[in-house]
Amino acid sequence: MSVILTQTDTTVGFLSKDAQKLCDIKSRPSVKPFITVYKNFKSFLTDGNRVMKNRKNLIRRSKKTTFIINNFAFRIAPFTLHSQILRDASWFYSTSANRSNEKFERSFCESKADIIIEDVNFLIEKDSSALIKINKLKRRKLR
Protein backbone atom coordinates (compact mmCIF):
# COMPACT_ATOMS: atom_id res chain seq x y z
CA MET A 1 0.00 0.00 0.00
CA SER A 2 1.15 3.53 -0.74
CA VAL A 3 2.20 6.26 1.66
CA ILE A 4 0.40 9.54 0.94
CA LEU A 5 1.73 12.94 1.93
CA THR A 6 -1.10 15.45 2.26
CA GLN A 7 -2.58 18.25 4.30
CA THR A 8 -4.89 16.66 6.84
CA ASP A 9 -7.58 18.44 8.82
CA THR A 10 -4.93 19.44 11.36
CA THR A 11 -1.39 19.39 9.99
CA VAL A 12 0.74 17.88 7.22
CA GLY A 13 0.55 14.12 7.53
CA PHE A 14 1.45 10.74 6.15
CA LEU A 15 -1.56 8.51 5.45
CA SER A 16 -1.40 4.81 4.67
CA LYS A 17 -3.21 1.53 5.19
CA ASP A 18 0.18 -0.07 5.99
CA ALA A 19 1.24 0.73 9.57
CA GLN A 20 4.64 -0.96 9.11
CA LYS A 21 5.60 1.43 6.29
CA LEU A 22 4.75 4.37 8.54
CA CYS A 23 6.84 2.85 11.35
CA ASP A 24 9.81 2.55 9.00
CA ILE A 25 9.48 6.16 7.81
CA LYS A 26 9.14 7.54 11.33
CA SER A 27 11.78 5.18 12.80
CA ARG A 28 9.52 4.32 15.68
CA PRO A 29 8.73 1.03 17.41
CA SER A 30 6.06 -1.04 15.72
CA VAL A 31 4.27 -1.57 19.05
CA LYS A 32 3.37 2.14 19.24
CA PRO A 33 -0.02 2.43 17.50
CA PHE A 34 -1.06 5.04 14.95
CA ILE A 35 -4.20 7.14 14.90
CA THR A 36 -6.85 5.75 12.58
CA VAL A 37 -8.62 8.50 10.64
CA TYR A 38 -12.12 7.77 9.36
CA LYS A 39 -13.83 9.85 6.70
CA ASN A 40 -17.13 9.87 8.61
CA PHE A 41 -18.85 8.38 11.65
CA LYS A 42 -20.62 5.75 9.54
CA SER A 43 -17.25 4.43 8.30
CA PHE A 44 -16.09 4.22 11.91
CA LEU A 45 -19.09 2.08 12.86
CA THR A 46 -18.92 -0.01 9.66
CA ASP A 47 -15.32 -0.92 10.53
CA GLY A 48 -16.68 -2.81 13.55
CA ASN A 49 -16.02 -0.14 16.17
CA ARG A 50 -18.39 0.67 18.98
CA VAL A 51 -18.74 3.72 21.15
CA MET A 52 -20.71 4.34 24.32
CA LYS A 53 -24.17 5.77 23.67
CA ASN A 54 -23.52 8.82 25.85
CA ARG A 55 -20.36 9.69 23.83
CA LYS A 56 -21.71 9.39 20.26
CA ASN A 57 -22.68 13.05 19.89
CA LEU A 58 -19.34 14.20 21.30
CA ILE A 59 -17.48 12.17 18.69
CA ARG A 60 -19.86 12.98 15.84
CA ARG A 61 -19.69 16.75 16.39
CA SER A 62 -16.02 17.10 17.26
CA LYS A 63 -13.58 18.97 15.04
CA LYS A 64 -9.83 18.35 15.01
CA THR A 65 -10.04 15.97 17.95
CA THR A 66 -8.51 12.52 18.42
CA PHE A 67 -10.23 10.14 20.83
CA ILE A 68 -8.79 7.19 22.71
CA ILE A 69 -11.11 4.38 23.79
CA ASN A 70 -9.51 1.26 25.26
CA ASN A 71 -6.08 2.17 23.81
CA PHE A 72 -7.53 2.63 20.31
CA ALA A 73 -6.87 6.13 18.93
CA PHE A 74 -9.13 7.44 16.17
CA ARG A 75 -10.39 10.63 14.61
CA ILE A 76 -13.38 11.42 12.41
CA ALA A 77 -12.07 13.81 9.77
CA PRO A 78 -13.63 14.39 6.39
CA PHE A 79 -10.99 14.64 3.67
CA THR A 80 -11.49 18.09 2.20
CA LEU A 81 -9.18 17.63 -0.78
CA HIS A 82 -10.92 16.50 -3.94
CA SER A 83 -8.72 13.47 -4.43
CA GLN A 84 -10.26 10.22 -5.62
CA ILE A 85 -7.70 8.27 -3.54
CA LEU A 86 -8.91 9.90 -0.33
CA ARG A 87 -12.60 9.67 -1.21
CA ASP A 88 -12.47 5.95 -2.03
CA ALA A 89 -10.91 4.83 1.25
CA SER A 90 -12.99 4.82 4.42
CA TRP A 91 -9.97 5.02 6.76
CA PHE A 92 -6.18 5.50 6.94
CA TYR A 93 -3.50 5.23 9.57
CA SER A 94 -2.22 8.75 10.17
CA THR A 95 0.90 10.36 11.56
CA SER A 96 2.52 13.75 11.30
CA ALA A 97 4.83 14.19 8.32
CA ASN A 98 8.19 14.52 10.00
CA ARG A 99 10.91 12.50 11.64
CA SER A 100 9.99 11.49 15.18
CA ASN A 101 10.08 14.50 17.52
CA GLU A 102 11.23 16.92 14.80
CA LYS A 103 9.67 19.70 12.73
CA PHE A 104 8.19 19.35 9.24
CA GLU A 105 10.91 19.17 6.58
CA ARG A 106 9.51 19.14 3.06
CA SER A 107 12.45 17.40 1.34
CA PHE A 108 12.41 14.54 3.87
CA CYS A 109 8.65 14.08 3.49
CA GLU A 110 8.68 14.15 -0.30
CA SER A 111 11.45 11.54 -0.40
CA LYS A 112 9.45 9.16 1.82
CA ALA A 113 6.00 9.54 0.23
CA ASP A 114 4.77 7.49 -2.73
CA ILE A 115 1.96 9.96 -3.52
CA ILE A 116 1.86 13.69 -2.79
CA ILE A 117 -1.53 15.40 -2.72
CA GLU A 118 -1.34 19.16 -2.49
CA ASP A 119 -3.79 21.97 -3.21
CA VAL A 120 -3.27 25.69 -3.89
CA ASN A 121 -2.60 26.35 -0.18
CA PHE A 122 0.50 24.09 -0.23
CA LEU A 123 1.53 21.94 2.74
CA ILE A 124 1.47 23.88 6.01
CA GLU A 125 2.46 22.60 9.44
CA LYS A 126 -0.26 23.51 11.93
CA ASP A 127 -1.18 22.47 15.45
CA SER A 128 -1.91 18.83 16.07
CA SER A 129 -5.35 17.59 17.08
CA ALA A 130 -6.69 17.68 20.62
CA LEU A 131 -6.34 14.30 22.34
CA ILE A 132 -9.14 13.09 24.63
CA LYS A 133 -9.29 9.76 26.44
CA ILE A 134 -12.88 8.71 27.08
CA ASN A 135 -14.78 5.93 28.75
CA LYS A 136 -18.35 5.53 29.91
CA LEU A 137 -18.01 7.79 32.95
CA LYS A 138 -15.04 10.11 32.43
CA ARG A 139 -13.20 12.03 29.76
CA ARG A 140 -9.69 13.37 30.20
CA LYS A 141 -7.93 15.80 27.91
CA LEU A 142 -4.36 14.63 27.26
CA ARG A 143 -3.32 17.26 24.70
Order of alpha helices (4+ residues) and beta strands (2+ residues): beta-beta-alpha-beta-alpha-alpha-beta-beta-alpha-beta-alpha-beta-beta-beta
